[in-house]
């Protein structure tokens, strides 16, 4: 019996469906690029990182990625028993994943640091705080950048 | 090197004060190219330290993702009258320092 047009289309359809499945599963499951997670692992090791306590103040829409004001603060009493040891800030899509490490002590009084950063692309910025009990807390913020920094040509 | 330091001249004992610092530096990322394709070598400040009467109260590691003319603001508890010393260290042997004094009542 010759193959009918209907049978052929059914067959072609099932082949193309089967063909797309491997393509979908090849996509990375986690959107976080490897460089970012490697930089974070470098700081926290195998310790779990919980979400909370940390606040990242940064404009959600940035016109010029060359200088972006950023403030990181952590809810902490900053006493000898319970304080923030350090704050680490990372980015997702700059040429390298670190932004800055800031080391505090109980004599800081308030766990808050401000600086100005560069962002090469629309991306996620992650701030992680290490507390005195060696627990890690994080916050991640998505920022839209219209003019990129870092890699432009020099005039 | 030019640096701008903002520390309150006077504070009450135990008060939490903000310290703001700004220094002039190109913070060349090392990822940029000239028009003819040559890579511009990295030239950044890598470390910042603040000491209060000799004791370290704040330290930062900086990366190329910090904007040119690095600005840093942080807090400390005003414990006693004295001096804040600031030090910036960077690539190619870069080093600069500044200081500010405070009266604590």
gemmi code that builds the backbone of each chain (N, CA, C; Angstrom):
import gemmi

chains = {
    "A": [
        ("UNK", (0.837, -1.185, 0.000), (0.000, 0.000, 0.000), (0.883, 1.250, 0.000)),
        ("UNK", (0.629, 2.151, -0.945), (1.443, 3.366, -0.980), (1.120, 4.260, 0.218)),
        ("UNK", (2.101, 4.984, 0.707), (1.918, 5.897, 1.845), (1.020, 7.051, 1.425)),
        ("UNK", (-0.034, 7.252, 2.201), (-0.922, 8.378, 1.882), (-0.307, 9.661, 2.417)),
        ("UNK", (-0.827, 10.749, 1.918), (-0.340, 12.064, 2.351), (-0.554, 12.223, 3.863)),
        ("UNK", (-1.730, 11.747, 4.357), (-2.059, 11.871, 5.770), (-1.049, 11.122, 6.633)),
        ("UNK", (-0.745, 9.894, 6.199), (0.215, 9.092, 6.966), (1.593, 9.768, 6.995)),
        ("UNK", (1.960, 10.304, 5.827), (3.280, 10.944, 5.738), (3.362, 12.137, 6.691)),
        ("UNK", (2.299, 12.945, 6.731), (2.308, 14.132, 7.599), (2.363, 13.724, 9.067)),
        ("UNK", (1.610, 12.672, 9.401), (1.640, 12.189, 10.784), (3.047, 11.776, 11.181)),
        ("UNK", (3.688, 11.058, 10.269), (5.032, 10.560, 10.517), (6.007, 11.739, 10.683)),
        ("UNK", (5.919, 12.687, 9.728), (6.820, 13.852, 9.765), (6.611, 14.637, 11.060)),
        ("UNK", (5.319, 14.744, 11.453), (5.017, 15.480, 12.681), (5.651, 14.832, 13.893)),
        ("UNK", (5.528, 13.517, 14.001), (6.065, 12.842, 15.178), (7.593, 12.918, 15.193)),
        ("UNK", (8.209, 12.885, 14.012), (9.671, 12.987, 13.960), (10.130, 14.356, 14.446)),
        ("UNK", (9.417, 15.393, 13.958), (9.857, 16.733, 14.342), (9.625, 16.964, 15.836)),
        ("UNK", (8.541, 16.389, 16.395), (8.304, 16.530, 17.840), (9.437, 15.848, 18.593)),
        ("UNK", (9.779, 14.645, 18.155), (10.850, 13.910, 18.817), (12.165, 14.678, 18.686)),
        ("UNK", (12.337, 15.330, 17.543), (13.579, 16.064, 17.311), (13.736, 17.276, 18.207)),
        ("UNK", (12.630, 17.888, 18.575), (12.758, 19.104, 19.380), (13.045, 18.785, 20.843)),
        ("UNK", (12.682, 17.617, 21.292), (12.841, 17.308, 22.725), (14.306, 17.413, 23.170)),
        ("UNK", (15.265, 16.809, 22.450), (16.648, 16.931, 22.907), (17.125, 18.386, 22.933)),
        ("UNK", (16.671, 19.202, 21.993), (17.091, 20.603, 21.955), (16.628, 21.317, 23.220)),
        ("UNK", (15.388, 21.050, 23.621), (14.858, 21.698, 24.819), (15.645, 21.254, 26.048)),
        ("UNK", (15.903, 19.961, 26.165), (16.561, 19.474, 27.377), (18.039, 19.864, 27.411)),
        ("UNK", (18.611, 20.272, 26.263), (20.009, 20.688, 26.263), (20.204, 22.060, 26.882)),
        ("UNK", (19.130, 22.832, 26.964), (19.243, 24.158, 27.580), (19.592, 24.025, 29.057)),
        ("UNK", (20.438, 24.942, 29.584), (20.768, 24.843, 31.012), (19.512, 25.001, 31.861)),
        ("UNK", (19.416, 24.188, 32.906), (18.233, 24.223, 33.761), (18.227, 25.496, 34.597)),
        ("UNK", (19.416, 25.930, 35.005), (19.523, 27.118, 35.855), (19.994, 28.279, 34.996)),
        ("UNK", (19.334, 29.430, 35.128), (19.709, 30.591, 34.318), (21.039, 31.193, 34.773)),
        ("UNK", (21.453, 30.911, 36.018), (22.677, 31.489, 36.562), (23.888, 30.991, 35.792)),
        ("UNK", (24.666, 31.885, 35.176), (25.837, 31.432, 34.450), (26.869, 30.818, 35.400)),
        ("UNK", (27.677, 29.921, 34.843), (28.632, 29.156, 35.642), (29.619, 30.068, 36.367)),
        ("UNK", (30.030, 31.154, 35.708), (31.021, 32.040, 36.319), (30.506, 32.659, 37.605)),
        ("UNK", (29.234, 33.055, 37.580), (28.625, 33.666, 38.762), (28.552, 32.662, 39.897)),
        ("UNK", (28.066, 31.447, 39.605), (27.941, 30.481, 40.694), (29.316, 30.038, 41.193)),
        ("UNK", (30.319, 29.993, 40.299), (31.671, 29.637, 40.733), (32.222, 30.709, 41.673)),
        ("UNK", (31.980, 31.998, 41.340), (32.472, 33.093, 42.185), (31.796, 33.058, 43.547)),
        ("UNK", (30.509, 32.707, 43.552), (29.777, 32.638, 44.820), (30.295, 31.467, 45.655)),
        ("UNK", (30.494, 30.318, 45.005), (31.029, 29.129, 45.707), (32.401, 29.425, 46.311)),
        ("UNK", (33.153, 30.240, 45.611), (34.479, 30.637, 46.067), (34.426, 31.320, 47.429)),
        ("UNK", (33.339, 32.052, 47.669), (33.193, 32.794, 48.913), (32.482, 31.958, 49.974)),
        ("UNK", (31.384, 31.318, 49.599), (30.564, 30.636, 50.604), (30.967, 29.176, 50.793)),
        ("UNK", (31.744, 28.613, 49.875), (32.088, 27.194, 49.963), (30.844, 26.349, 49.756)),
        ("UNK", (30.652, 25.355, 50.600), (29.500, 24.465, 50.447), (28.327, 24.896, 51.321)),
        ("UNK", (28.495, 26.008, 52.044), (27.446, 26.444, 52.968), (26.191, 26.844, 52.200)),
        ("UNK", (25.023, 26.585, 52.780), (23.789, 27.015, 52.113), (23.643, 28.529, 52.190)),
        ("UNK", (23.072, 29.114, 51.144), (22.837, 30.556, 51.116), (21.335, 30.773, 51.163)),
        ("UNK", (20.879, 31.438, 52.212), (19.453, 31.673, 52.349), (19.086, 33.057, 51.829)),
        ("UNK", (17.855, 33.205, 51.393), (17.396, 34.503, 50.890), (16.789, 35.295, 52.037)),
        ("UNK", (17.181, 36.575, 52.145), (16.629, 37.441, 53.188), (17.709, 38.242, 53.870)),
        ("UNK", (17.287, 39.095, 54.801), (18.145, 39.950, 55.627), (18.881, 41.020, 54.831)),
        ("UNK", (19.281, 40.714, 53.600), (20.097, 41.648, 52.819), (19.188, 42.493, 51.934)),
        ("UNK", (19.522, 43.778, 51.824), (18.755, 44.678, 50.973), (19.719, 45.333, 49.991)),
        ("UNK", (19.345, 45.333, 48.724), (20.185, 45.901, 47.678), (19.426, 47.061, 47.049)),
        ("UNK", (19.933, 48.265, 47.252), (19.307, 49.456, 46.670), (20.068, 49.826, 45.422)),
        ("UNK", (19.416, 49.678, 44.284), (20.066, 49.948, 43.006), (18.952, 50.310, 42.031)),
        ("UNK", (19.165, 51.282, 41.141), (18.063, 51.634, 40.246), (17.692, 50.454, 39.347)),
        ("UNK", (16.392, 50.172, 39.178), (15.992, 49.032, 38.341), (16.265, 49.279, 36.862)),
        ("UNK", (16.291, 50.550, 36.451), (16.572, 50.892, 35.056), (17.743, 51.868, 35.046)),
        ("UNK", (18.825, 51.468, 34.373), (20.044, 52.265, 34.363), (20.312, 52.736, 32.951)),
        ("UNK", (20.500, 54.059, 32.778), (20.787, 54.570, 31.442), (22.245, 54.386, 31.096)),
        ("UNK", (23.127, 54.644, 32.061), (24.551, 54.567, 31.793), (25.193, 53.561, 32.748)),
        ("UNK", (25.613, 52.426, 32.198), (26.186, 51.371, 33.016), (27.559, 51.689, 33.563)),
        ("UNK", (28.136, 52.829, 33.183), (29.479, 53.163, 33.640), (29.526, 53.580, 35.101)),
        ("UNK", (28.434, 54.104, 35.614), (28.416, 54.462, 37.018), (27.002, 54.307, 37.562)),
        ("UNK", (26.823, 53.244, 38.329), (25.516, 52.895, 38.862), (25.598, 52.939, 40.391)),
        ("UNK", (24.874, 53.848, 41.044), (24.933, 53.897, 42.507), (24.292, 52.652, 43.120)),
        ("UNK", (24.940, 52.118, 44.142), (24.464, 50.877, 44.754), (24.665, 50.955, 46.262)),
        ("UNK", (23.660, 50.575, 47.018), (23.773, 50.500, 48.478), (23.326, 49.126, 48.928)),
        ("UNK", (24.164, 48.478, 49.721), (23.811, 47.183, 50.299), (23.673, 47.375, 51.793)),
        ("UNK", (22.570, 46.906, 52.351), (22.437, 46.957, 53.804), (21.926, 45.613, 54.300)),
        ("UNK", (22.278, 45.290, 55.541), (21.897, 44.011, 56.125), (21.212, 44.293, 57.448)),
        ("UNK", (20.080, 43.620, 57.671), (19.381, 43.765, 58.945), (20.169, 43.007, 60.001)),
        ("UNK", (20.877, 43.756, 60.846), (21.715, 43.134, 61.868), (21.904, 44.112, 63.015)),
        ("UNK", (21.875, 43.626, 64.272), (22.095, 44.532, 65.401), (23.548, 44.995, 65.501)),
        ("UNK", (24.473, 44.345, 64.798), (25.904, 44.676, 64.811), (26.478, 44.698, 66.233)),
        ("UNK", (26.173, 43.671, 67.003), (26.774, 43.497, 68.321), (27.914, 42.483, 68.195)),
        ("UNK", (28.671, 42.311, 69.274), (29.795, 41.387, 69.232), (29.318, 39.956, 68.936)),
        ("UNK", (28.102, 39.612, 69.419), (27.601, 38.243, 69.232), (26.898, 38.053, 67.902)),
        ("UNK", (26.358, 39.121, 67.364), (25.538, 38.997, 66.160), (25.825, 40.185, 65.245)),
        ("UNK", (26.753, 39.981, 64.309), (27.081, 41.068, 63.392), (27.377, 40.517, 61.999)),
        ("UNK", (27.547, 41.432, 61.067), (27.881, 41.063, 59.696), (29.397, 41.098, 59.558)),
        ("UNK", (29.968, 39.969, 59.119), (31.421, 39.914, 58.926), (31.809, 40.529, 57.583)),
        ("UNK", (31.069, 40.160, 56.558), (31.426, 40.679, 55.240), (30.222, 40.689, 54.313)),
        ("UNK", (30.327, 41.533, 53.298), (29.303, 41.630, 52.255), (30.016, 41.439, 50.921)),
        ("UNK", (29.476, 40.566, 50.086), (30.088, 40.280, 48.789), (29.057, 40.562, 47.706)),
        ("UNK", (29.474, 41.303, 46.685), (28.533, 41.646, 45.620), (29.036, 41.057, 44.304)),
        ("UNK", (28.112, 40.414, 43.573), (28.456, 39.740, 42.323), (27.537, 40.186, 41.205)),
        ("UNK", (28.024, 40.024, 39.973), (27.175, 40.289, 38.818), (27.160, 39.063, 37.932)),
        ("UNK", (26.236, 39.079, 36.979), (26.007, 37.904, 36.158), (26.713, 37.993, 34.810)),
        ("UNK", (26.761, 39.185, 34.204), (27.182, 39.261, 32.802), (28.318, 40.223, 32.503)),
        ("UNK", (28.966, 40.801, 33.519), (30.179, 41.563, 33.238), (31.256, 40.564, 32.823)),
        ("UNK", (32.411, 41.044, 32.279), (33.460, 40.091, 31.885), (33.965, 39.242, 33.051)),
        ("UNK", (33.904, 39.763, 34.271), (34.232, 38.910, 35.419), (33.198, 39.139, 36.525)),
        ("UNK", (32.951, 38.099, 37.338), (31.731, 38.089, 38.160), (31.773, 38.882, 39.463)),
        ("UNK", (32.961, 39.310, 39.917), (33.017, 40.015, 41.198), (32.775, 41.507, 41.033)),
        ("UNK", (32.136, 42.108, 42.014), (32.017, 43.566, 42.050), (32.831, 44.104, 43.213)),
        ("UNK", (32.608, 43.581, 44.399), (33.371, 44.042, 45.557), (33.136, 43.161, 46.762)),
        ("UNK", (34.143, 43.103, 47.647), (34.008, 42.446, 48.947), (34.219, 43.520, 50.001)),
        ("UNK", (33.333, 43.566, 50.988), (33.419, 44.590, 52.027), (33.438, 43.911, 53.384)),
        ("UNK", (34.447, 44.249, 54.198), (34.624, 43.581, 55.483), (34.261, 44.523, 56.617)),
        ("UNK", (33.319, 44.081, 57.446), (32.815, 44.905, 58.541), (33.154, 44.253, 59.879)),
        ("UNK", (32.806, 44.963, 60.955), (33.023, 44.435, 62.305), (31.942, 45.031, 63.209)),
        ("UNK", (31.837, 44.558, 64.467), (30.827, 45.147, 65.358), (31.003, 46.653, 65.486)),
        ("UNK", (32.227, 47.158, 65.327), (32.431, 48.604, 65.473), (31.907, 49.388, 64.273)),
        ("UNK", (31.376, 48.681, 63.278), (30.755, 49.401, 62.150), (29.452, 50.057, 62.582)),
        ("UNK", (28.778, 49.475, 63.577), (27.532, 50.059, 64.062), (26.347, 49.770, 63.158)),
        ("UNK", (26.525, 49.953, 61.886), (25.444, 49.708, 60.939), (26.013, 48.954, 59.741)),
        ("UNK", (25.328, 47.896, 59.325), (25.818, 47.100, 58.206), (25.284, 47.679, 56.904)),
        ("UNK", (25.967, 48.693, 56.435), (25.535, 49.336, 55.191), (26.752, 49.891, 54.457)),
        ("UNK", (26.820, 49.595, 53.163), (27.936, 50.040, 52.331), (27.366, 50.590, 51.030)),
        ("UNK", (27.916, 51.717, 50.574), (27.507, 52.261, 49.270), (28.724, 52.429, 48.386)),
        ("UNK", (28.527, 52.228, 47.094), (29.577, 52.516, 46.132), (28.917, 52.741, 44.772)),
        ("UNK", (29.754, 52.911, 43.750), (29.230, 53.048, 42.385), (29.866, 51.966, 41.535)),
        ("UNK", (29.045, 51.291, 40.756), (29.545, 50.122, 40.026), (29.338, 50.273, 38.520)),
        ("UNK", (29.938, 49.315, 37.778), (29.780, 49.255, 36.329), (28.963, 48.026, 35.976)),
        ("UNK", (28.067, 48.183, 35.009), (27.293, 47.039, 34.539), (27.388, 46.976, 33.023)),
        ("UNK", (27.847, 45.843, 32.499), (28.092, 45.721, 31.067), (26.837, 45.349, 30.291)),
        ("UNK", (25.783, 44.956, 30.982), (24.610, 44.476, 30.274), (23.430, 44.444, 31.250)),
        ("UNK", (22.241, 44.272, 30.693), (21.076, 44.018, 31.529), (21.299, 42.693, 32.236)),
        ("UNK", (21.231, 42.690, 33.542), (21.629, 41.481, 34.265), (21.184, 41.486, 35.707)),
        ("UNK", (21.570, 40.396, 36.373), (21.233, 40.189, 37.770), (22.434, 40.579, 38.623)),
        ("UNK", (22.188, 41.269, 39.728), (23.242, 41.573, 40.697), (22.873, 40.849, 41.989)),
        ("UNK", (23.851, 40.167, 42.572), (23.618, 39.363, 43.769), (24.481, 39.912, 44.910)),
        ("UNK", (23.884, 40.142, 46.069), (24.642, 40.549, 47.253), (24.496, 39.452, 48.299)),
        ("UNK", (25.626, 39.040, 48.876), (25.631, 37.980, 49.883), (26.303, 38.513, 51.142)),
        ("UNK", (25.684, 38.290, 52.292), (26.258, 38.717, 53.562), (26.655, 37.496, 54.368)),
        ("UNK", (27.842, 37.588, 54.991), (28.285, 36.539, 55.891), (28.128, 37.067, 57.318)),
        ("UNK", (27.335, 36.394, 58.117), (27.108, 36.840, 59.484), (28.147, 36.219, 60.420)),
        ("UNK", (28.133, 36.705, 61.671), (29.132, 36.235, 62.633), (28.953, 34.754, 62.969)),
        ("UNK", (27.736, 34.201, 62.768), (27.559, 32.761, 63.005), (27.858, 31.949, 61.739)),
        ("UNK", (28.502, 32.598, 60.747), (28.919, 31.957, 59.496), (27.756, 31.427, 58.663)),
        ("UNK", (26.588, 32.053, 58.794), (25.508, 31.762, 57.863), (25.564, 32.808, 56.751)),
        ("UNK", (25.052, 32.433, 55.584), (25.079, 33.329, 54.428), (23.660, 33.684, 54.017)),
        ("UNK", (23.465, 34.956, 53.709), (22.147, 35.455, 53.302), (22.332, 36.245, 52.026)),
        ("UNK", (21.367, 36.139, 51.126), (21.538, 36.805, 49.841), (20.285, 37.526, 49.372)),
        ("UNK", (20.502, 38.400, 48.409), (19.409, 39.030, 47.688), (19.881, 39.173, 46.241)),
        ("UNK", (18.950, 39.029, 45.304), (19.302, 39.193, 43.895), (18.341, 40.195, 43.274)),
        ("UNK", (18.874, 41.079, 42.438), (18.050, 42.096, 41.788), (18.358, 42.114, 40.298)),
        ("UNK", (17.306, 42.252, 39.521), (17.445, 42.330, 38.067), (17.530, 43.802, 37.665)),
        ("UNK", (18.516, 44.163, 36.854), (18.702, 45.553, 36.454), (18.755, 45.653, 34.933)),
        ("UNK", (18.010, 46.590, 34.386), (18.016, 46.827, 32.941), (19.006, 47.948, 32.644)),
        ("UNK", (19.970, 47.685, 31.762), (21.002, 48.659, 31.419), (20.863, 49.017, 29.944)),
        ("UNK", (20.807, 50.321, 29.637), (20.651, 50.700, 28.232), (21.989, 51.030, 27.568)),
        ("UNK", (22.950, 51.588, 28.339), (24.278, 51.843, 27.776), (25.290, 51.039, 28.582)),
        ("UNK", (25.954, 50.118, 27.914), (26.824, 49.182, 28.606), (28.156, 49.818, 28.977)),
        ("UNK", (28.813, 49.218, 29.990), (30.131, 49.675, 30.419), (31.149, 48.571, 30.195)),
        ("UNK", (32.368, 48.822, 30.564), (33.475, 47.852, 30.689), (34.197, 47.534, 29.395)),
        ("UNK", (33.492, 47.270, 28.309), (34.162, 46.700, 27.159), (34.145, 47.602, 25.938)),
        ("UNK", (33.608, 48.794, 26.085), (33.500, 49.664, 24.915), (34.902, 50.055, 24.403)),
        ("UNK", (34.940, 50.515, 23.169), (36.202, 50.915, 22.573), (36.722, 52.185, 23.232)),
        ("UNK", (38.044, 52.283, 23.286), (38.645, 53.473, 23.872), (38.867, 54.494, 22.765)),
        ("UNK", (38.554, 55.753, 23.044), (38.725, 56.759, 22.010), (40.037, 57.513, 22.181)),
    ],
    "B": [
        ("UNK", (47.657, 61.882, 45.427), (46.435, 61.794, 44.629), (45.265, 62.435, 45.358)),
        ("UNK", (44.450, 63.000, 44.567), (43.330, 63.737, 45.157), (42.301, 62.782, 45.750)),
        ("UNK", (41.926, 63.049, 46.965), (40.881, 62.262, 47.594), (39.950, 63.195, 48.355)),
        ("UNK", (38.666, 62.887, 48.320), (37.680, 63.650, 49.075), (37.193, 62.776, 50.213)),
        ("UNK", (37.307, 63.281, 51.437), (36.901, 62.516, 52.603), (35.819, 63.296, 53.324)),
        ("UNK", (34.776, 62.610, 53.698), (33.711, 63.264, 54.442), (33.484, 62.520, 55.757)),
        ("UNK", (33.997, 63.115, 56.836), (33.828, 62.567, 58.181), (33.293, 63.706, 59.046)),
        ("UNK", (32.277, 63.465, 59.868), (31.810, 64.560, 60.721), (32.927, 65.035, 61.639)),
        ("UNK", (33.049, 66.352, 61.815), (34.116, 66.906, 62.646), (33.883, 66.586, 64.121)),
        ("UNK", (32.597, 66.506, 64.496), (32.251, 66.250, 65.896), (31.184, 65.172, 65.964)),
        ("UNK", (31.229, 64.365, 67.014), (30.193, 63.363, 67.204), (30.058, 63.079, 68.689)),
        ("UNK", (28.880, 62.592, 69.065), (28.683, 62.170, 70.447), (29.268, 60.770, 70.612)),
        ("UNK", (29.718, 60.439, 71.800), (30.282, 59.114, 72.048), (29.202, 58.057, 71.799)),
        ("UNK", (29.536, 57.050, 71.033), (28.593, 55.972, 70.757), (27.711, 56.215, 69.543)),
        ("UNK", (27.805, 57.383, 68.971), (26.994, 57.708, 67.792), (27.500, 56.933, 66.573)),
        ("UNK", (26.576, 56.496, 65.733), (26.975, 55.817, 64.491), (27.141, 56.882, 63.418)),
        ("UNK", (28.351, 56.996, 62.882), (28.616, 58.046, 61.897), (28.899, 57.430, 60.527)),
        ("UNK", (28.573, 58.196, 59.493), (28.839, 57.741, 58.130), (30.155, 58.358, 57.652)),
        ("UNK", (30.959, 57.538, 57.004), (32.211, 58.011, 56.413), (32.093, 57.834, 54.908)),
        ("UNK", (32.356, 58.899, 54.180), (32.278, 58.818, 52.718), (33.632, 59.167, 52.129)),
        ("UNK", (34.083, 58.382, 51.183), (35.382, 58.636, 50.564), (35.251, 58.570, 49.049)),
        ("UNK", (36.028, 59.420, 48.403), (36.057, 59.447, 46.945), (37.505, 59.710, 46.554)),
        ("UNK", (38.041, 58.904, 45.657), (39.403, 59.158, 45.214), (39.436, 59.148, 43.698)),
        ("UNK", (40.382, 59.848, 43.129), (40.435, 59.902, 41.667), (41.310, 58.776, 41.144)),
        ("UNK", (40.729, 57.941, 40.296), (41.458, 56.836, 39.679), (40.686, 56.389, 38.445)),
        ("UNK", (41.410, 56.030, 37.399), (40.777, 55.684, 36.123), (40.004, 54.369, 36.195)),
        ("UNK", (40.432, 53.441, 37.055), (39.835, 52.100, 37.172), (39.675, 51.453, 35.783)),
        ("UNK", (40.787, 51.387, 35.062), (40.772, 50.784, 33.719), (40.504, 49.278, 33.868)),
        ("UNK", (39.463, 48.783, 33.188), (38.984, 47.423, 33.473), (39.914, 46.319, 32.984)),
        ("UNK", (40.691, 46.598, 31.920), (41.487, 45.536, 31.325), (40.696, 44.720, 30.316)),
        ("UNK", (39.469, 45.166, 30.017), (38.644, 44.457, 29.037), (38.379, 45.324, 27.812)),
        ("UNK", (38.960, 46.538, 27.802), (38.675, 47.443, 26.690), (39.789, 47.372, 25.653)),
        ("UNK", (39.428, 47.685, 24.421), (40.393, 47.697, 23.332), (40.486, 49.093, 22.748)),
        ("UNK", (41.659, 49.428, 22.213), (41.780, 50.686, 21.482), (41.190, 50.481, 20.093)),
        ("UNK", (41.066, 51.566, 19.316), (40.461, 51.472, 17.988), (41.230, 50.505, 17.089)),
        ("UNK", (42.561, 50.365, 17.298), (43.317, 49.432, 16.456), (43.415, 48.029, 17.069)),
        ("UNK", (42.590, 47.733, 18.052), (42.450, 46.355, 18.516), (43.351, 45.925, 19.660)),
        ("UNK", (44.225, 46.819, 20.146), (45.110, 46.438, 21.241), (44.342, 46.493, 22.566)),
        ("UNK", (44.601, 45.514, 23.452), (43.938, 45.469, 24.742), (44.559, 46.507, 25.673)),
        ("UNK", (43.712, 47.291, 26.316), (44.210, 48.279, 27.273), (44.450, 47.553, 28.592)),
        ("UNK", (45.685, 47.570, 29.104), (45.965, 46.777, 30.309), (45.189, 47.258, 31.528)),
        ("UNK", (44.900, 46.306, 32.425), (44.126, 46.620, 33.625), (44.913, 47.553, 34.536)),
        ("UNK", (44.238, 48.541, 35.089), (44.846, 49.446, 36.051), (43.748, 49.874, 37.018)),
        ("UNK", (43.607, 49.135, 38.116), (42.531, 49.438, 39.060), (43.075, 49.520, 40.486)),
        ("UNK", (42.256, 50.079, 41.358), (42.526, 50.002, 42.795), (41.966, 48.666, 43.255)),
        ("UNK", (42.769, 47.892, 43.969), (42.308, 46.560, 44.373), (41.911, 46.495, 45.845)),
        ("UNK", (42.467, 47.375, 46.663), (42.172, 47.306, 48.097), (41.983, 48.689, 48.697)),
        ("UNK", (41.067, 48.748, 49.629), (40.845, 49.978, 50.388), (40.782, 49.600, 51.867)),
        ("UNK", (41.439, 50.384, 52.709), (41.406, 50.121, 54.150), (41.153, 51.427, 54.880)),
        ("UNK", (40.341, 51.358, 55.936), (40.151, 52.505, 56.811), (40.525, 52.101, 58.232)),
        ("UNK", (41.399, 52.890, 58.854), (41.805, 52.642, 60.246), (41.351, 53.812, 61.110)),
        ("UNK", (40.910, 53.458, 62.323), (40.441, 54.451, 63.289), (41.377, 54.351, 64.476)),
        ("UNK", (42.209, 55.369, 64.661), (43.243, 55.342, 65.698), (44.064, 54.058, 65.634)),
        ("UNK", (44.415, 53.668, 64.438), (45.302, 52.522, 64.233), (44.605, 51.189, 64.038)),
        ("UNK", (43.335, 51.078, 64.458), (42.622, 49.799, 64.336), (41.796, 49.782, 63.061)),
        ("UNK", (41.872, 48.678, 62.321), (41.116, 48.575, 61.074), (39.626, 48.480, 61.369)),
        ("UNK", (38.827, 49.356, 60.756), (37.376, 49.308, 60.978), (36.616, 48.938, 59.711)),
        ("UNK", (37.266, 49.080, 58.556), (36.582, 48.745, 57.300), (37.630, 48.435, 56.245)),
        ("UNK", (37.334, 47.399, 55.451), (38.251, 47.026, 54.386), (37.417, 46.587, 53.188)),
        ("UNK", (37.921, 46.834, 51.976), (37.178, 46.430, 50.786), (38.145, 45.905, 49.724)),
        ("UNK", (37.726, 44.845, 49.024), (38.432, 44.385, 47.826), (37.649, 44.928, 46.645)),
        ("UNK", (38.334, 45.634, 45.762), (37.655, 46.210, 44.605), (38.015, 45.431, 43.338)),
        ("UNK", (37.094, 45.439, 42.386), (37.259, 44.718, 41.120), (36.997, 45.682, 39.960)),
        ("UNK", (37.266, 45.246, 38.718), (37.032, 46.169, 37.593), (35.585, 46.658, 37.494)),
        ("UNK", (34.652, 45.968, 38.153), (33.255, 46.382, 38.093), (32.949, 47.577, 38.986)),
        ("UNK", (33.962, 48.119, 39.680), (33.758, 49.347, 40.444), (34.015, 50.520, 39.497)),
        ("UNK", (33.132, 51.506, 39.519), (33.219, 52.629, 38.584), (34.495, 53.444, 38.801)),
        ("UNK", (34.892, 54.186, 37.781), (36.049, 55.075, 37.876), (35.844, 56.053, 39.030)),
        ("UNK", (36.951, 56.514, 39.616), (36.917, 57.396, 40.780), (36.108, 56.749, 41.905)),
        ("UNK", (36.629, 55.669, 42.474), (35.850, 54.854, 43.420), (35.298, 55.653, 44.604)),
        ("UNK", (33.998, 55.494, 44.809), (33.292, 56.100, 45.925), (32.931, 54.983, 46.893)),
        ("UNK", (33.176, 55.197, 48.171), (32.802, 54.207, 49.174), (32.207, 54.938, 50.362)),
        ("UNK", (31.110, 54.406, 50.849), (30.523, 54.960, 52.054), (30.239, 53.815, 53.008)),
        ("UNK", (30.546, 54.024, 54.282), (30.343, 52.983, 55.294), (30.153, 53.667, 56.644)),
        ("UNK", (29.914, 52.854, 57.668), (29.573, 53.416, 58.980), (30.548, 52.929, 60.046)),
        ("UNK", (30.620, 53.706, 61.115), (31.380, 53.249, 62.277), (30.818, 53.926, 63.522)),
        ("UNK", (31.142, 53.339, 64.674), (30.705, 53.915, 65.939), (31.798, 54.869, 66.419)),
        ("UNK", (31.427, 56.120, 66.699), (32.384, 57.107, 67.203), (32.716, 56.749, 68.647)),
        ("UNK", (33.939, 56.272, 68.887), (34.303, 55.810, 70.234), (35.165, 56.822, 70.972)),
        ("UNK", (36.085, 57.443, 70.245), (37.010, 58.366, 70.907), (37.526, 59.357, 69.872)),
        ("UNK", (37.991, 60.483, 70.348), (38.573, 61.477, 69.460), (39.834, 60.888, 68.829)),
        ("UNK", (40.109, 61.307, 67.626), (41.315, 60.790, 67.002), (41.282, 60.925, 65.506)),
        ("UNK", (41.953, 59.980, 64.859), (42.219, 60.127, 63.435), (41.745, 58.899, 62.661)),
        ("UNK", (41.156, 59.166, 61.509), (40.848, 58.116, 60.540), (41.923, 58.151, 59.462)),
        ("UNK", (42.471, 56.996, 59.151), (43.442, 56.925, 58.060), (42.878, 56.055, 56.955)),
        ("UNK", (43.005, 56.520, 55.730), (42.463, 55.820, 54.567), (43.601, 55.464, 53.638)),
        ("UNK", (43.537, 54.260, 53.082), (44.605, 53.830, 52.186), (44.012, 53.090, 50.990)),
        ("UNK", (44.463, 53.479, 49.809), (44.056, 52.812, 48.576), (45.294, 52.164, 47.959)),
        ("UNK", (45.185, 50.895, 47.576), (46.305, 50.182, 46.959), (45.811, 49.580, 45.653)),
        ("UNK", (46.652, 49.654, 44.611), (46.182, 49.164, 43.325), (47.266, 48.596, 42.446)),
        ("UNK", (46.887, 48.351, 41.184), (47.810, 47.785, 40.192), (48.977, 48.738, 39.941)),
        ("UNK", (50.057, 48.195, 39.410), (51.253, 48.961, 39.046), (51.824, 49.738, 40.224)),
        ("UNK", (51.729, 49.135, 41.431), (52.315, 49.763, 42.607), (51.576, 50.996, 43.093)),
        ("UNK", (50.334, 51.163, 42.672), (49.577, 52.355, 43.080), (49.318, 52.344, 44.583)),
        ("UNK", (49.517, 53.477, 45.203), (49.213, 53.603, 46.619), (48.919, 55.062, 46.920)),
        ("UNK", (47.861, 55.307, 47.665), (47.584, 56.676, 48.073), (46.896, 56.625, 49.423)),
        ("UNK", (47.006, 57.719, 50.171), (46.409, 57.721, 51.498), (45.861, 59.097, 51.822)),
        ("UNK", (45.005, 59.130, 52.827), (44.410, 60.375, 53.285), (44.040, 60.175, 54.745)),
        ("UNK", (43.740, 61.259, 55.423), (43.321, 61.120, 56.812), (42.329, 62.212, 57.175)),
        ("UNK", (41.588, 61.991, 58.253), (40.617, 62.959, 58.746), (40.534, 62.796, 60.247)),
        ("UNK", (40.285, 63.901, 60.957), (40.197, 63.770, 62.406), (38.781, 64.042, 62.887)),
        ("UNK", (38.508, 63.522, 64.079), (37.174, 63.642, 64.651), (37.314, 63.965, 66.140)),
        ("UNK", (36.366, 64.766, 66.626), (36.315, 65.068, 68.058), (35.071, 64.390, 68.618)),
        ("UNK", (35.273, 63.512, 69.585), (34.140, 62.794, 70.178), (33.913, 63.339, 71.583)),
        ("UNK", (32.673, 63.729, 71.853), (32.363, 64.331, 73.161), (31.525, 63.390, 73.997)),
    ],
}
model = gemmi.Model(1)
for chain_id, residues in chains.items():
    chain = gemmi.Chain(chain_id)
    for i, (resn, *xyz) in enumerate(residues, 1):
        res = gemmi.Residue()
        res.name, res.seqid = resn, gemmi.SeqId(i, " ")
        for name, pos in zip(("N", "CA", "C"), xyz):
            atom = gemmi.Atom()
            atom.name, atom.element = name, gemmi.Element(name[0])
            atom.pos, atom.b_iso = gemmi.Position(*pos), 0.0
            res.add_atom(atom)
        chain.add_residue(res)
    model.add_chain(chain)
structure = gemmi.Structure()
structure.add_model(model)
structure.setup_entities()
